[in-house]
Amino acid sequence: MGRFTIAAKHHITIAEIYESELVDIEKVAMSTMDNPLLKYNAKEYFFKASLCHFIVDELNAKLAIEKYEEMFPAFTDSRELKLLKKLLEAHEEQNSEAFTEAVKEFDSVSRLDQWLTTMLLRIKKTIQGDAGDLK
């Protein structure tokens, strides 16, 4: 019926909007921290980004956390940063119990969503004690 061309034009328009108008993913937290109404969400973005860095490796997470603290001083006093530092310490010591305890403590105040739980489990699996049996 000729409607495929209309749909194709809409897809092209959407692609052009993505290319020209959307903010780059790396700048999301930075753009929110400058906006007075959105700055309270910045710590959550920095927290989630730090967890993603943590999945890559421990050093990557440390460098990212230092960078985020420098960029956004309010992140320094946040519960999220305190959790990240406890997790880094537990990871360095290869202590899965300390890791779990830090997560439980954080979860008792504010519930973890599914995404955070998944990321934290991935990080915990990198601790040697939780590598599991390969038998």
Backbone as CSV, one residue per row, in Angstrom:
resi,resn,N_x,N_y,N_z,CA_x,CA_y,CA_z,C_x,C_y,C_z
1,MET,0.816,-1.210,0.000,0.000,0.000,0.000,0.850,1.261,0.000
2,GLY,2.147,1.106,-0.062,3.011,2.276,-0.117,3.355,2.866,1.239
3,ARG,3.018,2.203,2.294,3.288,2.745,3.634,4.698,2.456,4.115
4,PHE,5.383,1.565,3.423,6.762,1.271,3.806,7.658,2.492,3.601
5,THR,7.401,3.266,2.594,8.220,4.460,2.367,8.005,5.491,3.469
6,ILE,6.780,5.579,3.973,6.510,6.507,5.077,7.262,6.058,6.328
7,ALA,7.217,4.759,6.613,7.935,4.223,7.775,9.439,4.427,7.624
8,ALA,9.946,4.212,6.423,11.379,4.400,6.175,11.769,5.854,6.396
9,LYS,10.942,6.785,5.968,11.231,8.212,6.179,11.264,8.542,7.666
10,HIS,10.367,7.932,8.441,10.374,8.161,9.888,11.643,7.607,10.534
11,HIS,12.080,6.448,10.082,13.323,5.870,10.608,14.515,6.763,10.283
12,ILE,14.540,7.317,9.097,15.624,8.220,8.719,15.601,9.467,9.585
13,THR,14.425,10.011,9.817,14.288,11.203,10.658,14.771,10.919,12.080
14,ILE,14.382,9.769,12.619,14.813,9.390,13.969,16.331,9.236,14.023
15,ALA,16.911,8.616,13.011,18.368,8.440,12.968,19.079,9.791,12.919
16,GLU,18.542,10.725,12.167,19.150,12.055,12.093,19.075,12.774,13.434
17,ILE,17.977,12.594,14.154,17.857,13.197,15.484,18.901,12.606,16.416
18,TYR,19.057,11.283,16.388,20.077,10.636,17.216,21.468,11.159,16.896
19,GLU,21.765,11.349,15.626,23.094,11.807,15.227,23.364,13.244,15.632
20,SER,22.355,14.097,15.546,22.616,15.520,15.724,22.242,16.087,17.087
21,GLU,21.170,15.623,17.689,20.655,16.317,18.858,20.885,15.633,20.196
22,LEU,21.063,14.330,20.207,21.189,13.648,21.486,22.572,13.849,22.079
23,VAL,22.608,13.920,23.394,23.856,14.103,24.114,24.630,12.794,24.107
24,ASP,25.924,12.900,24.012,26.788,11.727,24.069,26.628,11.046,25.434
25,ILE,26.616,9.736,25.468,26.383,8.972,26.693,27.369,9.361,27.791
26,GLU,28.659,9.588,27.436,29.677,9.911,28.432,29.394,11.271,29.083
27,LYS,28.616,12.088,28.441,28.402,13.428,29.022,27.139,13.519,29.829
28,VAL,26.353,12.415,29.995,25.063,12.463,30.676,25.206,12.973,32.102
29,ALA,26.067,12.356,32.895,26.229,12.768,34.297,26.769,14.182,34.384
30,MET,27.691,14.525,33.486,28.261,15.871,33.508,27.213,16.930,33.191
31,SER,26.309,16.629,32.277,25.287,17.614,31.932,24.250,17.742,33.044
32,THR,23.969,16.664,33.770,22.989,16.754,34.852,23.552,17.461,36.074
33,MET,24.861,17.348,36.311,25.412,17.971,37.509,25.420,19.498,37.408
34,ASP,25.335,20.035,36.202,25.298,21.488,36.023,23.892,22.052,36.064
35,ASN,22.891,21.190,35.953,21.501,21.623,35.959,20.965,21.568,37.390
36,PRO,20.474,22.699,37.917,20.020,22.714,39.317,18.895,21.725,39.622
37,LEU,18.060,21.435,38.644,16.959,20.496,38.877,17.390,19.036,38.751
38,LEU,18.438,18.769,38.001,18.853,17.398,37.730,20.108,16.963,38.485
39,LYS,20.749,17.889,39.206,22.036,17.570,39.821,21.956,16.448,40.854
40,TYR,20.769,16.195,41.390,20.633,15.123,42.379,20.690,13.746,41.726
41,ASN,20.452,13.681,40.428,20.570,12.421,39.696,22.007,12.122,39.288
42,ALA,22.869,13.111,39.320,24.245,12.932,38.860,24.976,11.873,39.674
43,LYS,24.764,11.855,41.001,25.477,10.861,41.812,25.071,9.442,41.431
44,GLU,23.806,9.249,41.046,23.365,7.922,40.609,24.052,7.529,39.304
45,TYR,24.178,8.483,38.379,24.865,8.198,37.115,26.336,7.875,37.357
46,PHE,26.980,8.643,38.233,28.383,8.375,38.544,28.538,7.018,39.234
47,PHE,27.600,6.678,40.104,27.623,5.389,40.798,27.503,4.243,39.798
48,LYS,26.551,4.328,38.902,26.355,3.273,37.909,27.541,3.178,36.953
49,ALA,28.084,4.326,36.574,29.258,4.312,35.702,30.448,3.666,36.411
50,SER,30.597,3.953,37.700,31.687,3.351,38.479,31.545,1.844,38.558
51,LEU,30.317,1.357,38.725,30.100,-0.087,38.742,30.477,-0.714,37.404
52,CYS,30.148,-0.031,36.320,30.521,-0.544,34.995,32.042,-0.610,34.859
53,HIS,32.726,0.414,35.364,34.193,0.397,35.350,34.729,-0.732,36.225
54,PHE,34.060,-0.972,37.344,34.475,-2.031,38.272,34.390,-3.399,37.596
55,ILE,33.413,-3.591,36.757,33.280,-4.869,36.056,34.473,-5.089,35.131
56,VAL,34.967,-4.010,34.527,36.140,-4.133,33.663,37.336,-4.580,34.480
57,ASP,37.683,-3.811,35.513,38.687,-4.225,36.494,38.765,-3.210,37.619
58,GLU,39.454,-3.607,38.674,39.526,-2.821,39.891,40.236,-1.478,39.690
59,LEU,41.336,-1.486,38.969,42.085,-0.258,38.726,41.259,0.736,37.922
60,ASN,40.552,0.242,36.938,39.682,1.078,36.131,38.646,1.774,37.015
61,ALA,38.098,1.041,37.971,37.106,1.611,38.892,37.722,2.687,39.773
62,LYS,38.918,2.418,40.295,39.582,3.406,41.155,39.829,4.717,40.415
63,LEU,40.316,4.605,39.190,40.587,5.805,38.399,39.297,6.566,38.089
64,ALA,38.241,5.844,37.769,36.955,6.485,37.465,36.408,7.188,38.701
65,ILE,36.497,6.535,39.844,35.987,7.134,41.082,36.736,8.416,41.416
66,GLU,38.057,8.389,41.276,38.848,9.602,41.523,38.429,10.727,40.591
67,LYS,38.224,10.388,39.334,37.802,11.381,38.342,36.437,11.955,38.694
68,TYR,35.504,11.098,39.088,34.148,11.559,39.403,34.118,12.410,40.668
69,GLU,34.940,12.061,41.663,35.017,12.877,42.879,35.541,14.270,42.569
70,GLU,36.516,14.320,41.676,37.100,15.597,41.277,36.086,16.454,40.516
71,MET,35.335,15.808,39.631,34.363,16.529,38.812,33.147,16.984,39.608
72,PHE,32.692,16.156,40.544,31.443,16.415,41.259,31.667,16.205,42.756
73,PRO,32.091,17.255,43.477,32.422,17.129,44.897,31.293,16.561,45.762
74,ALA,30.047,16.744,45.382,28.932,16.201,46.165,28.936,14.668,46.165
75,PHE,29.590,14.078,45.182,29.686,12.620,45.103,30.559,12.064,46.230
76,THR,31.483,12.887,46.727,32.421,12.473,47.772,31.710,12.060,49.060
77,ASP,30.641,12.749,49.413,29.936,12.470,50.668,28.765,11.511,50.509
78,SER,28.589,10.956,49.330,27.409,10.126,49.073,27.560,8.714,49.629
79,ARG,26.423,8.095,49.922,26.411,6.707,50.382,26.908,5.785,49.282
80,GLU,26.637,6.162,48.041,27.060,5.350,46.902,28.574,5.248,46.830
81,LEU,29.253,6.368,47.051,30.720,6.342,47.014,31.279,5.535,48.182
82,LYS,30.659,5.667,49.343,31.114,4.889,50.496,30.973,3.393,50.211
83,LEU,29.875,3.009,49.565,29.696,1.612,49.180,30.779,1.183,48.199
84,LEU,31.032,2.011,47.192,32.057,1.675,46.202,33.418,1.458,46.857
85,LYS,33.756,2.315,47.812,35.050,2.171,48.482,35.117,0.895,49.320
86,LYS,33.999,0.540,49.973,33.961,-0.722,50.731,34.085,-1.912,49.785
87,LEU,33.433,-1.816,48.640,33.500,-2.904,47.673,34.908,-3.056,47.112
88,LEU,35.563,-1.929,46.842,36.947,-1.984,46.363,37.859,-2.627,47.400
89,GLU,37.670,-2.235,48.657,38.490,-2.793,49.734,38.263,-4.302,49.863
90,ALA,36.992,-4.723,49.817,36.679,-6.154,49.909,37.233,-6.911,48.711
91,HIS,37.204,-6.288,47.563,37.715,-6.932,46.350,39.227,-7.087,46.422
92,GLU,39.904,-6.054,46.913,41.360,-6.132,47.062,41.760,-7.255,48.015
93,GLU,40.983,-7.407,49.078,41.273,-8.449,50.070,40.727,-9.812,49.659
94,GLN,40.016,-9.855,48.541,39.359,-11.081,48.075,38.433,-11.644,49.159
95,ASN,37.692,-10.748,49.813,36.825,-11.096,50.924,35.365,-10.996,50.480
96,SER,34.787,-12.120,50.097,33.406,-12.089,49.603,32.406,-11.798,50.712
97,GLU,32.739,-12.157,51.973,31.828,-11.870,53.082,31.723,-10.365,53.315
98,ALA,32.855,-9.662,53.280,32.849,-8.207,53.452,32.105,-7.536,52.302
99,PHE,32.275,-8.073,51.109,31.572,-7.557,49.940,30.060,-7.676,50.148
100,THR,29.619,-8.864,50.547,28.195,-9.118,50.769,27.647,-8.250,51.891
101,GLU,28.407,-8.099,52.948,27.973,-7.291,54.095,27.799,-5.820,53.696
102,ALA,28.724,-5.303,52.888,28.615,-3.911,52.432,27.365,-3.712,51.580
103,VAL,27.080,-4.668,50.728,25.890,-4.583,49.878,24.624,-4.665,50.725
104,LYS,24.606,-5.564,51.710,23.433,-5.689,52.593,23.178,-4.397,53.354
105,GLU,24.259,-3.799,53.846,24.143,-2.545,54.598,23.544,-1.443,53.719
106,PHE,24.018,-1.347,52.494,23.494,-0.346,51.563,22.028,-0.638,51.223
107,ASP,21.727,-1.908,51.002,20.377,-2.329,50.612,19.366,-2.117,51.740
108,SER,19.827,-2.127,52.986,18.903,-1.936,54.109,18.344,-0.515,54.145
109,VAL,19.077,0.439,53.597,18.618,1.829,53.579,17.847,2.138,52.300
110,SER,18.423,1.772,51.172,17.729,1.979,49.897,17.835,0.705,49.070
111,ARG,16.690,0.214,48.637,16.619,-1.056,47.927,17.374,-1.005,46.607
112,LEU,18.056,-2.097,46.306,18.776,-2.219,45.044,17.804,-2.656,43.960
113,ASP,17.908,-2.038,42.806,17.063,-2.473,41.697,17.723,-3.656,40.981
114,GLN,17.045,-4.191,39.998,17.524,-5.397,39.306,18.867,-5.158,38.616
115,TRP,19.026,-3.996,37.986,20.268,-3.695,37.281,21.448,-3.667,38.252
116,LEU,21.277,-2.950,39.369,22.362,-2.867,40.358,22.703,-4.237,40.926
117,THR,21.683,-5.032,41.205,21.910,-6.373,41.722,22.718,-7.208,40.741
118,THR,22.363,-7.134,39.476,23.079,-7.885,38.443,24.541,-7.448,38.364
119,MET,24.781,-6.153,38.369,26.155,-5.649,38.289,26.969,-6.057,39.514
120,LEU,26.371,-5.946,40.682,27.084,-6.319,41.904,27.404,-7.811,41.933
121,LEU,26.505,-8.630,41.441,26.782,-10.073,41.372,27.917,-10.377,40.401
122,ARG,27.963,-9.656,39.292,29.060,-9.851,38.337,30.397,-9.493,38.966
123,ILE,30.405,-8.405,39.729,31.641,-7.990,40.389,32.029,-9.017,41.450
124,LYS,31.045,-9.481,42.215,31.328,-10.444,43.280,31.903,-11.734,42.718
125,LYS,31.467,-12.130,41.542,31.976,-13.365,40.930,33.454,-13.272,40.588
126,THR,34.004,-12.059,40.497,35.419,-11.908,40.180,36.301,-12.128,41.407
127,ILE,35.676,-12.166,42.596,36.441,-12.481,43.804,36.774,-13.961,43.751
128,GLN,38.028,-14.289,43.973,38.511,-15.672,43.813,37.731,-16.686,44.638
129,GLY,37.305,-16.288,45.826,36.565,-17.208,46.679,35.225,-17.615,46.093
130,ASP,34.689,-16.796,45.187,33.386,-17.089,44.574,33.519,-17.589,43.147
131,ALA,34.708,-17.988,42.756,34.906,-18.439,41.377,34.148,-19.732,41.106
132,GLY,33.871,-20.496,42.131,33.097,-21.727,41.962,34.003,-22.900,41.640
133,ASP,33.440,-24.077,41.737,34.191,-25.292,41.406,34.236,-25.495,39.909
134,LEU,35.384,-25.839,39.417,35.548,-26.107,37.989,35.626,-27.604,37.731
135,LYS,35.196,-28.385,38.692,35.266,-29.842,38.565,34.205,-30.365,37.636
